[in-house]
Amino acid sequence: MDDTSYVSMEQHLCAVCGVPYDTGNLLLDRRLRASMARHTTTGWGLCPEHQRLHSEGYVALVECDLRRSGDAAVGRMRPEQAYRTGRIAHLRREVFGQVFDVPVAADQAMVFVEPGVIERLQAMTVPSED
Ligand SMILES: [Zn+2]
């Protein structure tokens, strides 16, 4: 369906929800060949919604199915390896530190968690408005 063109809208995939979003950048083929599809995904980032939650002090917990995520360890999973179950929760940074007993860096927007973690969390904490 996508016609190729020498100009393409750059998109990133949101590392939290996995949805592509426009970065607002245009990519141009250096030789003006019709080499690109209408949209080109160049990397990972945060969609406007999850960027907002990140800047408001939330950490996203992204549940992924380890058995379908290759042999990656949950702590060192790269976004492209993760098989997302679609379940996402947001915790305030300071709450995250209390619950998991590990500090989370200020620039860390998200962590991958195993199935069941979010469910347990929701049972023990008051869910956020998200
Ligand atoms: Zn997102």
Backbone and ligand atoms as CSV (ligand in chain L), in Angstrom:
chain,resi,resn,atom,element,x,y,z
A,1,MET,N,N,0.825,-1.204,0.000
A,1,MET,CA,C,0.000,0.000,0.000
A,1,MET,C,C,0.864,1.261,0.000
A,2,ASP,N,N,1.932,1.227,0.798
A,2,ASP,CA,C,2.779,2.414,0.878
A,2,ASP,C,C,3.536,2.649,-0.417
A,3,ASP,N,N,3.343,3.790,-1.025
A,3,ASP,CA,C,4.167,4.153,-2.170
A,3,ASP,C,C,5.528,4.583,-1.646
A,4,THR,N,N,6.554,4.320,-2.445
A,4,THR,CA,C,7.853,4.798,-2.015
A,4,THR,C,C,8.044,6.227,-2.502
A,5,SER,N,N,8.914,6.903,-1.799
A,5,SER,CA,C,9.124,8.313,-2.075
A,5,SER,C,C,10.537,8.666,-1.639
A,6,TYR,N,N,11.015,9.840,-2.032
A,6,TYR,CA,C,12.322,10.261,-1.536
A,6,TYR,C,C,12.189,10.993,-0.212
A,7,VAL,N,N,10.962,11.206,0.205
A,7,VAL,CA,C,10.758,11.840,1.503
A,7,VAL,C,C,9.881,10.926,2.354
A,8,SER,N,N,10.212,10.866,3.622
A,8,SER,CA,C,9.506,9.951,4.508
A,8,SER,C,C,9.332,10.613,5.863
A,9,MET,N,N,8.215,10.319,6.505
A,9,MET,CA,C,7.987,10.813,7.858
A,9,MET,C,C,8.693,9.887,8.834
A,10,GLU,N,N,9.538,10.476,9.650
A,10,GLU,CA,C,10.225,9.637,10.629
A,10,GLU,C,C,9.281,9.279,11.777
A,11,GLN,N,N,9.332,8.024,12.157
A,11,GLN,CA,C,8.567,7.588,13.320
A,11,GLN,C,C,9.476,6.852,14.292
A,12,HIS,N,N,9.131,6.955,15.530
A,12,HIS,CA,C,9.758,6.122,16.547
A,12,HIS,C,C,8.681,5.220,17.135
A,13,LEU,N,N,9.117,4.111,17.684
A,13,LEU,CA,C,8.182,3.252,18.410
A,13,LEU,C,C,8.267,3.622,19.882
A,14,CYS,N,N,7.124,3.713,20.500
A,14,CYS,CA,C,7.121,3.991,21.934
A,14,CYS,C,C,7.585,2.738,22.677
A,15,ALA,N,N,8.598,2.888,23.514
A,15,ALA,CA,C,9.133,1.735,24.235
A,15,ALA,C,C,8.140,1.211,25.266
A,16,VAL,N,N,7.195,2.037,25.651
A,16,VAL,CA,C,6.221,1.609,26.659
A,16,VAL,C,C,5.068,0.855,26.015
A,17,CYS,N,N,4.426,1.473,25.018
A,17,CYS,CA,C,3.225,0.847,24.459
A,17,CYS,C,C,3.489,0.185,23.112
A,18,GLY,N,N,4.669,0.406,22.534
A,18,GLY,CA,C,5.004,-0.256,21.283
A,18,GLY,C,C,4.332,0.339,20.057
A,19,VAL,N,N,3.696,1.473,20.228
A,19,VAL,CA,C,2.951,2.086,19.135
A,19,VAL,C,C,3.851,3.109,18.419
A,20,PRO,N,N,3.851,3.094,17.076
A,20,PRO,CA,C,4.649,4.094,16.371
A,20,PRO,C,C,4.024,5.478,16.472
A,21,TYR,N,N,4.861,6.477,16.557
A,21,TYR,CA,C,4.363,7.857,16.603
A,21,TYR,C,C,5.294,8.728,15.782
A,22,ASP,N,N,4.768,9.813,15.261
A,22,ASP,CA,C,5.565,10.716,14.434
A,22,ASP,C,C,6.531,11.512,15.294
A,23,THR,N,N,7.760,11.614,14.833
A,23,THR,CA,C,8.717,12.448,15.552
A,23,THR,C,C,8.641,13.885,15.071
A,24,GLY,N,N,7.986,14.104,13.962
A,24,GLY,CA,C,7.935,15.447,13.384
A,24,GLY,C,C,9.080,15.706,12.436
A,25,ASN,N,N,9.975,14.738,12.310
A,25,ASN,CA,C,11.097,14.905,11.387
A,25,ASN,C,C,10.758,14.325,10.027
A,26,LEU,N,N,11.318,14.932,9.028
A,26,LEU,CA,C,11.227,14.374,7.684
A,26,LEU,C,C,12.575,13.786,7.327
A,27,LEU,N,N,12.524,12.655,6.675
A,27,LEU,CA,C,13.757,12.044,6.188
A,27,LEU,C,C,13.794,12.229,4.679
A,28,LEU,N,N,14.930,12.634,4.200
A,28,LEU,CA,C,15.096,12.816,2.759
A,28,LEU,C,C,16.138,11.839,2.253
A,29,ASP,N,N,15.838,11.202,1.152
A,29,ASP,CA,C,16.858,10.385,0.519
A,29,ASP,C,C,17.917,11.336,-0.035
A,30,ARG,N,N,19.178,11.057,0.267
A,30,ARG,CA,C,20.250,11.968,-0.113
A,30,ARG,C,C,20.321,12.180,-1.626
A,31,ARG,N,N,19.984,11.144,-2.348
A,31,ARG,CA,C,20.043,11.288,-3.809
A,31,ARG,C,C,18.657,11.445,-4.419
A,32,LEU,N,N,17.703,11.746,-3.573
A,32,LEU,CA,C,16.337,11.974,-4.024
A,32,LEU,C,C,15.771,10.793,-4.803
A,33,ARG,N,N,16.207,9.598,-4.394
A,33,ARG,CA,C,15.590,8.421,-4.998
A,33,ARG,C,C,14.353,8.047,-4.198
A,34,ALA,N,N,13.423,7.438,-4.888
A,34,ALA,CA,C,12.206,7.000,-4.200
A,34,ALA,C,C,12.503,5.699,-3.460
A,35,SER,N,N,13.190,5.840,-2.353
A,35,SER,CA,C,13.715,4.660,-1.667
A,35,SER,C,C,12.945,4.327,-0.401
A,36,MET,N,N,12.056,5.195,0.013
A,36,MET,CA,C,11.478,5.014,1.346
A,36,MET,C,C,9.963,4.930,1.304
A,37,ALA,N,N,9.445,4.236,2.264
A,37,ALA,CA,C,7.994,4.202,2.448
A,37,ALA,C,C,7.551,5.519,3.078
A,38,ARG,N,N,6.257,5.675,3.147
A,38,ARG,CA,C,5.711,6.925,3.684
A,38,ARG,C,C,6.196,7.179,5.106
A,39,HIS,N,N,6.300,6.114,5.870
A,39,HIS,CA,C,6.797,6.243,7.235
A,39,HIS,C,C,8.020,5.357,7.422
A,40,THR,N,N,8.993,5.869,8.133
A,40,THR,CA,C,10.192,5.101,8.402
A,40,THR,C,C,10.424,5.093,9.906
A,41,THR,N,N,10.533,3.903,10.453
A,41,THR,CA,C,10.773,3.788,11.884
A,41,THR,C,C,12.266,3.725,12.123
A,42,THR,N,N,12.779,4.658,12.885
A,42,THR,CA,C,14.228,4.738,13.046
A,42,THR,C,C,14.687,4.343,14.439
A,43,GLY,N,N,13.790,4.174,15.366
A,43,GLY,CA,C,14.277,3.819,16.693
A,43,GLY,C,C,13.167,3.838,17.719
A,44,TRP,N,N,13.574,3.874,18.972
A,44,TRP,CA,C,12.647,3.813,20.077
A,44,TRP,C,C,12.623,5.131,20.817
A,45,GLY,N,N,11.501,5.423,21.368
A,45,GLY,CA,C,11.374,6.637,22.159
A,45,GLY,C,C,10.138,6.530,23.018
A,46,LEU,N,N,9.540,7.658,23.303
A,46,LEU,CA,C,8.317,7.684,24.097
A,46,LEU,C,C,7.277,8.488,23.332
A,47,CYS,N,N,6.098,7.937,23.206
A,47,CYS,CA,C,5.025,8.668,22.553
A,47,CYS,C,C,4.632,9.851,23.449
A,48,PRO,N,N,3.920,10.824,22.919
A,48,PRO,CA,C,3.603,12.032,23.708
A,48,PRO,C,C,2.961,11.716,25.051
A,49,GLU,N,N,2.069,10.756,25.063
A,49,GLU,CA,C,1.386,10.388,26.302
A,49,GLU,C,C,2.356,9.816,27.339
A,50,HIS,N,N,3.220,8.910,26.895
A,50,HIS,CA,C,4.134,8.302,27.862
A,50,HIS,C,C,5.304,9.214,28.200
A,51,GLN,N,N,5.629,10.119,27.291
A,51,GLN,CA,C,6.609,11.149,27.605
A,51,GLN,C,C,6.082,12.042,28.731
A,52,ARG,N,N,4.798,12.345,28.639
A,52,ARG,CA,C,4.185,13.201,29.649
A,52,ARG,C,C,4.210,12.498,31.022
A,53,LEU,N,N,3.822,11.229,31.054
A,53,LEU,CA,C,3.820,10.506,32.325
A,53,LEU,C,C,5.236,10.409,32.892
A,54,HIS,N,N,6.201,10.198,32.013
A,54,HIS,CA,C,7.597,10.130,32.444
A,54,HIS,C,C,8.015,11.455,33.078
A,55,SER,N,N,7.676,12.560,32.424
A,55,SER,CA,C,8.109,13.848,32.960
A,55,SER,C,C,7.318,14.219,34.212
A,56,GLU,N,N,6.191,13.574,34.430
A,56,GLU,CA,C,5.436,13.816,35.662
A,56,GLU,C,C,5.901,12.911,36.802
A,57,GLY,N,N,6.926,12.119,36.542
A,57,GLY,CA,C,7.521,11.348,37.631
A,57,GLY,C,C,7.047,9.912,37.724
A,58,TYR,N,N,6.466,9.409,36.661
A,58,TYR,CA,C,6.013,8.019,36.673
A,58,TYR,C,C,7.009,7.101,35.965
A,59,VAL,N,N,7.062,5.883,36.442
A,59,VAL,CA,C,7.812,4.836,35.770
A,59,VAL,C,C,6.787,3.857,35.197
A,60,ALA,N,N,6.964,3.502,33.953
A,60,ALA,CA,C,6.039,2.556,33.334
A,60,ALA,C,C,6.526,1.135,33.575
A,61,LEU,N,N,5.617,0.289,33.999
A,61,LEU,CA,C,5.910,-1.134,34.094
A,61,LEU,C,C,5.265,-1.793,32.882
A,62,VAL,N,N,6.090,-2.410,32.083
A,62,VAL,CA,C,5.592,-3.013,30.850
A,62,VAL,C,C,5.709,-4.524,30.987
A,63,GLU,N,N,4.574,-5.172,31.010
A,63,GLU,CA,C,4.588,-6.617,31.187
A,63,GLU,C,C,4.953,-7.295,29.876
A,64,CYS,N,N,5.854,-8.244,29.954
A,64,CYS,CA,C,6.147,-8.998,28.737
A,64,CYS,C,C,6.309,-10.477,29.067
A,65,ASP,N,N,5.988,-11.271,28.088
A,65,ASP,CA,C,6.026,-12.713,28.231
A,65,ASP,C,C,7.439,-13.192,27.941
A,66,LEU,N,N,8.110,-13.625,29.011
A,66,LEU,CA,C,9.522,-13.991,28.861
A,66,LEU,C,C,9.735,-15.139,27.884
A,67,ARG,N,N,8.821,-16.092,27.882
A,67,ARG,CA,C,9.026,-17.251,27.014
A,67,ARG,C,C,8.967,-16.876,25.545
A,68,ARG,N,N,8.288,-15.782,25.245
A,68,ARG,CA,C,8.204,-15.359,23.851
A,68,ARG,C,C,9.161,-14.216,23.554
A,69,SER,N,N,10.007,-13.875,24.476
A,69,SER,CA,C,10.905,-12.746,24.299
A,69,SER,C,C,12.332,-13.218,24.074
A,70,GLY,N,N,12.503,-14.338,23.427
A,70,GLY,CA,C,13.840,-14.859,23.229
A,70,GLY,C,C,14.394,-15.304,24.565
A,71,ASP,N,N,15.693,-15.266,24.700
A,71,ASP,CA,C,16.273,-15.717,25.962
A,71,ASP,C,C,16.732,-14.532,26.808
A,72,ALA,N,N,16.118,-13.400,26.556
A,72,ALA,CA,C,16.541,-12.206,27.271
A,72,ALA,C,C,16.163,-12.295,28.745
A,73,ALA,N,N,17.043,-11.819,29.598
A,73,ALA,CA,C,16.718,-11.696,31.007
A,73,ALA,C,C,15.879,-10.444,31.171
A,74,VAL,N,N,14.959,-10.501,32.112
A,74,VAL,CA,C,13.990,-9.426,32.192
A,74,VAL,C,C,14.643,-8.080,32.499
A,75,GLY,N,N,15.745,-8.100,33.233
A,75,GLY,CA,C,16.401,-6.841,33.571
A,75,GLY,C,C,17.197,-6.224,32.442
A,76,ARG,N,N,17.500,-7.024,31.429
A,76,ARG,CA,C,18.363,-6.496,30.369
A,76,ARG,C,C,17.710,-6.609,28.999
A,77,MET,N,N,16.424,-6.643,29.000
A,77,MET,CA,C,15.697,-6.794,27.754
A,77,MET,C,C,15.776,-5.522,26.923
A,78,ARG,N,N,16.018,-5.692,25.654
A,78,ARG,CA,C,15.938,-4.540,24.766
A,78,ARG,C,C,14.515,-4.456,24.227
A,79,PRO,N,N,14.084,-3.232,23.924
A,79,PRO,CA,C,12.674,-3.073,23.519
A,79,PRO,C,C,12.283,-3.977,22.357
A,80,GLU,N,N,13.191,-4.203,21.426
A,80,GLU,CA,C,12.817,-4.997,20.255
A,80,GLU,C,C,12.723,-6.486,20.576
A,81,GLN,N,N,13.230,-6.892,21.727
A,81,GLN,CA,C,13.146,-8.306,22.101
A,81,GLN,C,C,11.864,-8.626,22.846
A,82,ALA,N,N,11.274,-7.616,23.421
A,82,ALA,CA,C,10.179,-7.861,24.354
A,82,ALA,C,C,8.906,-8.260,23.626
A,83,TYR,N,N,8.295,-9.309,24.108
A,83,TYR,CA,C,6.982,-9.690,23.615
A,83,TYR,C,C,5.967,-9.111,24.594
A,84,ARG,N,N,5.379,-8.008,24.197
A,84,ARG,CA,C,4.492,-7.296,25.120
A,84,ARG,C,C,3.158,-8.016,25.267
A,85,THR,N,N,2.700,-8.118,26.494
A,85,THR,CA,C,1.371,-8.701,26.701
A,85,THR,C,C,0.296,-7.638,26.556
A,86,GLY,N,N,0.692,-6.374,26.543
A,86,GLY,CA,C,-0.280,-5.291,26.424
A,86,GLY,C,C,-0.668,-4.707,27.767
A,87,ARG,N,N,-0.191,-5.325,28.832
A,87,ARG,CA,C,-0.516,-4.819,30.163
A,87,ARG,C,C,0.565,-3.833,30.606
A,88,ILE,N,N,0.128,-2.648,30.958
A,88,ILE,CA,C,1.043,-1.579,31.356
A,88,ILE,C,C,0.515,-0.942,32.631
A,89,ALA,N,N,1.414,-0.613,33.529
A,89,ALA,CA,C,0.999,0.126,34.721
A,89,ALA,C,C,1.998,1.245,34.953
A,90,HIS,N,N,1.559,2.255,35.641
A,90,HIS,CA,C,2.470,3.354,35.973
A,90,HIS,C,C,2.547,3.515,37.481
A,91,LEU,N,N,3.778,3.648,37.946
A,91,LEU,CA,C,4.015,3.860,39.363
A,91,LEU,C,C,4.821,5.131,39.515
A,92,ARG,N,N,4.528,5.883,40.552
A,92,ARG,CA,C,5.381,7.029,40.832
A,92,ARG,C,C,6.768,6.506,41.208
A,93,ARG,N,N,7.769,7.304,40.772
A,93,ARG,CA,C,9.154,6.893,40.960
A,93,ARG,C,C,9.465,6.498,42.411
A,94,GLU,N,N,8.997,7.319,43.367
A,94,GLU,CA,C,9.322,7.033,44.769
A,94,GLU,C,C,8.585,5.786,45.262
A,95,VAL,N,N,7.383,5.544,44.738
A,95,VAL,CA,C,6.652,4.329,45.106
A,95,VAL,C,C,7.368,3.103,44.549
A,96,PHE,N,N,7.858,3.243,43.322
A,96,PHE,CA,C,8.595,2.153,42.702
A,96,PHE,C,C,9.767,1.737,43.592
A,97,GLY,N,N,10.503,2.739,44.081
A,97,GLY,CA,C,11.650,2.461,44.938
A,97,GLY,C,C,11.261,1.709,46.200
A,98,GLN,N,N,10.097,2.070,46.757
A,98,GLN,CA,C,9.638,1.394,47.981
A,98,GLN,C,C,9.188,-0.039,47.684
A,99,VAL,N,N,8.458,-0.202,46.608
A,99,VAL,CA,C,7.863,-1.508,46.313
A,99,VAL,C,C,8.931,-2.516,45.900
A,100,PHE,N,N,9.834,-2.076,45.024
A,100,PHE,CA,C,10.817,-3.024,44.474
A,100,PHE,C,C,12.140,-2.974,45.219
A,101,ASP,N,N,12.274,-1.989,46.115
A,101,ASP,CA,C,13.481,-1.872,46.899
A,101,ASP,C,C,14.710,-1.670,46.016
A,102,VAL,N,N,14.515,-1.104,44.860
A,102,VAL,CA,C,15.645,-0.697,44.029
A,102,VAL,C,C,15.365,0.724,43.550
A,103,PRO,N,N,16.414,1.543,43.540
A,103,PRO,CA,C,16.203,2.896,43.050
A,103,PRO,C,C,16.018,2.878,41.540
A,104,VAL,N,N,15.281,3.842,41.038
A,104,VAL,CA,C,15.116,3.941,39.601
A,104,VAL,C,C,15.681,5.282,39.168
A,105,ALA,N,N,16.511,5.245,38.132
A,105,ALA,CA,C,17.179,6.459,37.681
A,105,ALA,C,C,16.152,7.460,37.171
A,106,ALA,N,N,16.471,8.722,37.330
A,106,ALA,CA,C,15.534,9.773,36.953
A,106,ALA,C,C,15.214,9.743,35.466
A,107,ASP,N,N,16.148,9.251,34.675
A,107,ASP,CA,C,15.901,9.255,33.229
A,107,ASP,C,C,15.316,7.931,32.750
A,108,GLN,N,N,15.068,7.021,33.665
A,108,GLN,CA,C,14.496,5.736,33.265
A,108,GLN,C,C,12.977,5.846,33.180
A,109,ALA,N,N,12.469,5.639,31.997
A,109,ALA,CA,C,11.040,5.843,31.781
A,109,ALA,C,C,10.245,4.578,32.009
A,110,MET,N,N,10.892,3.420,31.848
A,110,MET,CA,C,10.118,2.195,31.917
A,110,MET,C,C,10.988,1.018,32.307
A,111,VAL,N,N,10.346,-0.002,32.836
A,111,VAL,CA,C,11.019,-1.271,33.111
A,111,VAL,C,C,10.127,-2.393,32.600
A,112,PHE,N,N,10.735,-3.474,32.191
A,112,PHE,CA,C,9.965,-4.657,31.822
A,112,PHE,C,C,9.738,-5.499,33.067
A,113,VAL,N,N,8.553,-6.047,33.169
A,113,VAL,CA,C,8.254,-6.928,34.293
A,113,VAL,C,C,7.657,-8.228,33.778
A,114,GLU,N,N,7.780,-9.245,34.597
A,114,GLU,CA,C,7.235,-10.550,34.236
A,114,GLU,C,C,5.728,-10.563,34.456
A,115,PRO,N,N,5.050,-11.446,33.768
A,115,PRO,CA,C,3.602,-11.575,33.998
A,115,PRO,C,C,3.326,-11.846,35.466
A,116,GLY,N,N,2.314,-11.209,35.989
A,116,GLY,CA,C,1.936,-11.411,37.374
A,116,GLY,C,C,2.360,-10.269,38.279
A,117,VAL,N,N,3.423,-9.564,37.892
A,117,VAL,CA,C,3.946,-8.495,38.755
A,117,VAL,C,C,2.931,-7.358,38.874
A,118,ILE,N,N,2.382,-6.960,37.757
A,118,ILE,CA,C,1.430,-5.845,37.778
A,118,ILE,C,C,0.181,-6.229,38.573
A,119,GLU,N,N,-0.248,-7.476,38.382
A,119,GLU,CA,C,-1.417,-7.944,39.115
A,119,GLU,C,C,-1.183,-7.883,40.628
A,120,ARG,N,N,-0.012,-8.348,41.039
A,120,ARG,CA,C,0.300,-8.312,42.473
A,120,ARG,C,C,0.350,-6.885,42.981
A,121,LEU,N,N,0.945,-6.007,42.169
A,121,LEU,CA,C,1.047,-4.604,42.562
A,121,LEU,C,C,-0.315,-3.981,42.747
A,122,GLN,N,N,-1.199,-4.261,41.799
A,122,GLN,CA,C,-2.512,-3.646,41.867
A,122,GLN,C,C,-3.278,-4.153,43.066
A,123,ALA,N,N,-2.961,-5.356,43.499
A,123,ALA,CA,C,-3.618,-5.898,44.678
A,123,ALA,C,C,-3.110,-5.227,45.949
A,124,MET,N,N,-1.862,-4.755,45.927
A,124,MET,CA,C,-1.298,-4.206,47.161
A,124,MET,C,C,-1.243,-2.688,47.204
A,125,THR,N,N,-1.406,-2.032,46.072
A,125,THR,CA,C,-1.364,-0.574,46.087
A,125,THR,C,C,-2.662,-0.018,45.540
A,126,VAL,N,N,-2.874,1.221,45.840
A,126,VAL,CA,C,-4.032,1.890,45.252
A,126,VAL,C,C,-3.685,2.198,43.802
A,127,PRO,N,N,-4.499,1.740,42.882
A,127,PRO,CA,C,-4.163,1.990,41.481
A,127,PRO,C,C,-4.162,3.492,41.170
A,128,SER,N,N,-3.249,3.863,40.279
A,128,SER,CA,C,-3.232,5.259,39.843
A,128,SER,C,C,-4.394,5.480,38.889
A,129,GLU,N,N,-4.577,6.710,38.496
A,129,GLU,CA,C,-5.706,7.024,37.624
A,129,GLU,C,C,-5.493,6.494,36.217
A,130,ASP,N,N,-4.304,5.980,35.967
A,130,ASP,CA,C,-4.024,5.492,34.605
A,130,ASP,C,C,-4.707,4.167,34.373
L,1,ZN,ZN,ZN,3.428,5.077,24.436
